[in-house]
């Protein structure tokens, strides 16, 4: 998609709201009902398992109260002070609210599948942004506002993608009988999910799973069912959340098409307005030359 120049997006947003009503907040509002925050603090620790090399693990224990949603949003705005076009800003603000709620749940613990899911959503959301450099700067500000490490997210997502490209339907679902860094990570997730108290499922995790299946060329429903069973994840939740994800992408494509149309119309209007001025300048120049 062509890069987007900085323009006033008010007209676009109004048109988009009329033609395409969709709540990104509702789309990614997974498992957020009835949250009750309890005093906790965030500790970073590693384990002796092979999966620990793929990033930090965040656990909560009761001492301090976690930051509020408003504080997390403010941290993001402080870290990235440039204006962001509304079509992107609205979605980012709503996603950060939902990720905050997941991030500070008592059962939350970072894992690379979750990171891969978020990176996948973010990259597809921000596809076509003004520049790659600005896109990465926004990514960094977003993750750091949640008090996590953007480099860990990127590295773990890349490592999982590279691993997934070497897999097939059989090897994906038989990870428990294999040895390796990613296999160890998946075993750890499976054990925590089975305990019902040490795993926090989210839609980003579902997207991460689907991205692994995509890269392995194993997107058949039967493969997803086996993988969910091996991970002790409810497939019905994954199916529901992947439907929401696909709907989100569809709405983003429609909104970005509206944006491209808007940019093209504004460019054409500017060119049309400049024609009389150019003609007037040409006439003035000719008259000036004549007098000389």
Secondary structure, 3 states (H helix, E strand, C coil): CCCCCCCCCHHHHHHHHHHCCCCHHHHCCCCCCCCCCCCCEEEEECCCCHHHHHCCEEEEECCCCCCCHHHHHHHHHHHCCCCCCHHHHHHHHHHHHHHHHHHCCCCCCCCHHHHHHHHHHHHHHCCCCCCHHHHHHHHHHHHHHCCCCHHHHHHHHHHHHHHHCCCCHHHHHCHHHCCCHHHHHHHHHHHHHHHCCCCCCCHHHHHHHHHHHHHCCCCCHHHHHHHHHHHCCCHHHHHHHHHHHHHHHHHHHHHHHHHHHHHHHHHHHHHHHHHHHHHHHHHHHHHHHHHC
